[in-house]
């Protein structure tokens, strides 16, 4: 296995709207090693979402190369993109994106809907225990706080045990104390081996990462390690342990 999990080389993205063209990415090259924790920053319109959509396999570049875990993604069709996304990536969004009339447990089971995992329910329970919601399995989103809803979304992102977690402003709708809880969970998942990439506007959130990449006008203008990294100081003992080997075996039997 190569050390580099995300390798973006000279990527351009041009959106065409009628006769006008928007050059959203202008020759971006970034490589991220397995197990890194990276924050993406930059003013509105600088290309952060476009970059995340490409590295998250939601969209493909107009030009350039993107290798995800050694696989050239730039030329895949939509089905192939969906397949690699399911295996490699878990997403967490600013607005949680949970189904409203559906319990926490059912929301977390959703990504496994099309797999024949024998143990879907058990896997979903384990993922909710990891984020400390083992006692809220049957609550619907409107019966949970914002922070708890985001933890359900993290459990959903984790349930297929992908190597990479992407967050698009995952603390954008949360107060600072709840944001700290969410960052504590990301830091813990990172310590346990996940590659974590978060887009954020907030410098104090970005400082929980190990490295900050800054975009401006569709280009990377800075890429630096975080010198005084923040460690989220939140009581985490109610969280469940990491996914254990036997859980992962259950998953791999079914893929
Ligand atoms: P950021 O996430 O940093 O705010 P974006 O990647 O969303 O930046 O946008 C970069 C540029 O690309 C902006 O000028 C934006 O208006 C444009 N853009 C983004 N998505 C689209 C789209 N689907 N169609 C047309 N233009 C777009």
Boltz pocket constraint, residues with backbone or C-beta under 6 A from the ligand:
constraints:
  - pocket:
      binder: B
      contacts: [[A, 15], [A, 16], [A, 17], [A, 22], [A, 23], [A, 24], [A, 42], [A, 43], [A, 44], [A, 45], [A, 46], [A, 47], [A, 48], [A, 49], [A, 50], [A, 51]]
      max_distance: 6.0
